[in-house]
């Protein structure tokens, strides 16, 4: 039998997992769910616990059809959209997708977990290399450092290591790309992360994009739109 001193915490878990504005629970239903979790409670005690949770700051609402927890930053529909996005994200492995789905379901509760979601049919990474590369590039961009990587598109017998100054990650129709300057070249490049492996950070400061492009500030929405339209944004700055 679970410790009844923890009853308010169990009750808050129930509100988080099983209620929202469209899914409300009566006191008898709350008592039944507590019993299922090994907690014995009385009706009067439930009212006291709910009052205590409200005083604590829980946004618990009472209507004619029962109680529910309101004020969530993300609604059930928001969470469902996030779950669908996880299913279709091709830069995540099946293992990472499943782990993130379980965390999201735990946040939004059992009501969403019971909903029908699309079957796993998206193309997925075989491992977490892509997300690790995204993390390393994001850190390098924030620190304004160069990185080196192995070029997976290289067809030679020996692997080819290249160095870039990364400026931003772009999410284009062809996949996740990095806007950068390649060492030894003038102008910007937009490289697909799917062709990059073994990304390693470097202590060398990156080359400022204003030195090799016509951009003084990077408007990523504009640059992404122009790339999707097939325009050449990578030509070097005119001298």
Phi, psi and omega per residue, in radians:
X1 nan 2.206 -3.123
X2 -1.165 2.696 -3.117
X3 -1.151 2.111 -3.104
X4 -1.207 -0.275 3.071
X5 -1.144 -0.380 3.133
X6 -1.590 0.150 -3.060
X7 -0.963 -0.787 3.121
X8 -1.042 -0.613 3.124
X9 -1.201 -0.719 3.065
X10 -1.098 -0.696 3.140
X11 -1.108 -0.718 3.103
X12 -1.127 -0.678 3.064
X13 -1.032 -0.732 3.141
X14 -1.096 -0.786 3.121
X15 -1.057 -0.725 -3.124
X16 -1.195 -0.696 -3.017
X17 -1.459 -0.558 -2.899
X18 -2.111 -0.040 -3.083
X19 -2.241 2.644 2.882
X20 -2.782 -2.947 -3.049
X21 -1.066 -0.489 -3.126
X22 -1.688 -0.147 -3.121
X23 -2.278 1.801 -3.073
X24 -1.988 2.751 -3.113
X25 -2.239 2.386 3.057
X26 -1.428 2.937 3.114
X27 -1.057 -0.789 3.074
X28 -1.006 -0.658 3.114
X29 -1.191 -0.652 3.080
X30 -1.122 -0.741 3.103
X31 -1.067 -0.744 -3.136
X32 -1.115 -0.721 -3.133
X33 -1.208 -0.661 3.058
X34 -1.081 -0.732 3.117
X35 -1.064 -0.710 3.131
X36 -1.092 -0.486 3.140
X37 -1.636 0.128 3.063
X38 1.561 0.300 -3.118
X39 -1.973 2.159 3.064
X40 -1.622 2.261 -3.102
X41 -2.508 2.840 3.077
X42 -1.988 2.767 -3.096
X43 -0.991 -0.818 -3.115
X44 -1.087 -0.640 3.129
X45 -1.146 -0.609 3.117
X46 -1.102 -0.770 3.122
X47 -1.057 -0.740 3.128
X48 -1.122 -0.719 -3.138
X49 -1.143 -0.714 3.123
X50 -1.106 -0.758 3.096
X51 -1.056 -0.714 3.138
X52 -1.136 -0.707 3.123
X53 -1.140 -0.671 3.100
X54 -1.127 -0.732 3.089
X55 -1.105 -0.583 3.115
X56 -1.200 -0.413 3.119
X57 2.176 -0.040 3.120
X58 -1.208 2.283 -3.099
X59 -1.501 1.230 -3.118
X60 -1.603 2.191 -3.118
X61 -1.854 2.610 3.110
X62 -2.141 2.180 3.095
X63 -2.199 -3.126 3.127
X64 -1.157 -0.290 -3.124
X65 -1.878 0.087 3.073
X66 2.350 -2.959 -3.109
X67 -1.835 2.657 3.027
X68 -2.712 2.769 3.114
X69 -1.641 2.087 -3.133
X70 -1.861 -3.064 3.033
X71 1.316 0.278 3.109
X72 -1.227 2.430 3.124
X73 -1.156 -0.530 3.123
X74 -2.130 2.199 3.123
X75 -1.398 3.012 3.082
X76 -1.057 -0.676 3.102
X77 -1.147 -0.673 3.084
X78 -1.053 -0.805 -3.121
X79 -1.128 -0.654 3.134
X80 -1.114 -0.696 3.087
X81 -1.077 -0.705 3.122
X82 -1.140 -0.682 3.105
X83 -1.129 -0.735 3.102
X84 -1.095 -0.704 3.129
X85 -1.112 -0.689 3.092
X86 -1.070 -0.740 -3.120
X87 -1.059 -0.588 -3.039
X88 -1.703 -0.063 -3.101
X89 -1.275 1.934 -3.054
X90 -1.398 -0.123 3.114
X91 -1.580 -0.019 3.109
X92 -1.812 2.500 3.052
X93 -1.353 2.883 3.076
X94 -1.060 -0.686 -3.115
X95 -1.112 -0.822 -3.133
X96 -1.171 -0.663 3.112
X97 -1.070 -0.808 -3.128
X98 -1.094 -0.713 -3.132
X99 -1.137 -0.742 3.133
X100 -1.204 -0.634 3.094
X101 -1.063 -0.759 -3.132
X102 -1.124 -0.657 3.105
X103 -1.142 -0.742 3.129
X104 -1.146 -0.728 3.120
X105 -1.090 -0.638 3.102
X106 -1.153 -0.553 3.129
X107 -1.294 -0.736 -3.071
X108 -1.558 -0.369 3.041
X109 1.770 -3.089 -2.994
X110 -1.264 -0.428 -3.126
X111 -1.066 -0.778 3.117
X112 -1.253 -0.663 -3.106
X113 -1.040 -0.497 -3.109
X114 -1.448 -0.186 -3.109
X115 -1.316 2.685 3.123
X116 -1.361 2.189 3.089
X117 -2.030 2.761 -3.109
X118 -1.062 2.579 3.095
X119 -1.167 2.656 3.100
X120 -1.139 1.906 3.119
X121 -2.439 -0.031 -3.106
X122 -1.301 2.685 3.026
X123 -1.256 2.257 -3.093
X124 -2.175 2.708 3.040
X125 -1.221 2.557 3.111
X126 -1.246 -0.322 -3.129
X127 -2.624 -2.937 -3.098
X128 -1.669 0.329 -3.090
X129 -1.065 -0.721 -3.096
X130 -1.090 -0.829 -3.117
X131 -1.171 -0.581 3.072
X132 -1.162 -0.696 3.090
X133 -1.114 -0.689 3.102
X134 -1.083 -0.748 3.129
X135 -1.086 -0.765 -3.101
X136 -1.199 -0.686 3.102
X137 -1.184 -0.699 3.119
X138 -1.057 -0.739 3.117
X139 -1.121 -0.735 -3.137
X140 -1.143 -0.689 3.111
X141 -1.102 -0.765 -3.135
X142 -1.125 -0.660 -3.107
X143 -1.548 -0.071 -3.122
X144 0.990 0.875 3.134
X145 -2.062 2.713 3.046
X146 -1.393 2.837 3.026
X147 -2.354 2.777 2.982
X148 -2.024 2.729 -3.135
X149 -2.707 2.830 3.039
X150 -1.621 2.298 -3.110
X151 -1.490 1.847 -3.107
X152 -1.241 -0.346 3.138
X153 -1.431 -0.133 -3.140
X154 -1.244 2.286 -3.055
X155 -1.743 0.045 -3.124
X156 -1.242 2.976 -3.099
X157 -1.217 -0.601 -3.118
X158 -1.792 2.515 3.105
X159 -1.120 2.604 -3.120
X160 -1.993 2.133 3.100
X161 -1.694 2.312 -3.135
X162 -2.176 2.787 -3.135
X163 -2.131 2.408 3.119
X164 -2.391 2.778 2.921
X165 -1.822 1.844 -3.068
X166 -1.480 2.381 -3.105
X167 -1.964 -0.603 -3.097
X168 -2.909 2.690 2.999
X169 -1.706 2.342 3.138
X170 -2.110 2.416 3.111
X171 -1.837 1.711 -3.103
X172 -1.847 3.015 -3.131
X173 -1.058 -0.562 -3.127
X174 -1.412 -0.099 3.098
X175 2.277 -2.972 3.140
X176 -1.370 2.289 -3.104
X177 -2.272 2.787 3.062
X178 -2.031 2.216 3.050
X179 -1.470 2.183 -2.962
X180 -2.740 3.086 2.934
X181 -2.060 2.200 3.121
X182 -1.490 2.371 -3.117
X183 -0.973 2.317 3.125
X184 1.524 -0.007 -3.138
X185 -2.107 2.703 3.033
X186 -1.752 2.542 3.104
X187 1.634 3.071 -3.141
X188 -1.556 2.710 3.000
X189 -2.274 2.662 3.056
X190 -2.168 1.823 -3.019
X191 -1.848 2.428 3.102
X192 -1.387 2.312 -3.137
X193 -1.152 -0.413 3.134
X194 -1.133 -0.322 3.113
X195 -1.701 0.131 -3.088
X196 -2.062 2.449 3.077
X197 -2.501 2.884 3.088
X198 0.866 0.868 3.095
X199 -1.213 2.275 -3.126
X200 -2.223 2.329 3.101
X201 -1.237 2.702 -3.139
X202 -2.312 2.588 -3.139
X203 -1.386 -0.127 -3.121
X204 -1.231 2.219 3.087
X205 -1.075 2.521 3.140
X206 -1.326 2.793 3.121
X207 -1.385 2.206 -3.085
X208 -1.098 2.353 -3.086
X209 -1.115 -0.398 3.125
X210 -1.195 -0.320 3.124
X211 -1.380 -0.438 -2.994
X212 -2.182 0.164 3.107
X213 -2.549 3.018 3.125
X214 -1.477 0.050 -3.100
X215 -1.586 2.216 2.969
X216 -1.577 -0.566 3.023
X217 -2.313 2.526 -3.109
X218 -1.604 1.977 2.993
X219 -1.653 1.672 -2.981
X220 -1.167 -0.596 3.099
X221 -1.097 -0.763 3.130
X222 -1.145 -0.783 -3.117
X223 -1.102 -0.762 3.125
X224 -1.088 -0.745 3.141
X225 -1.103 -0.698 -3.139
X226 -1.214 -0.658 3.083
X227 -1.132 -0.743 3.128
X228 -1.117 -0.516 3.127
X229 -1.444 -0.011 3.097
X230 1.467 0.235 3.133
X231 -1.382 2.712 3.136
X232 -1.624 1.833 3.108
X233 -1.799 0.040 -2.979
X234 -1.741 0.088 3.134
X235 -1.209 2.595 -3.100
X236 -1.227 2.879 3.118
X237 -1.190 2.446 3.089
X238 -1.310 2.481 3.123
X239 -1.839 nan nan
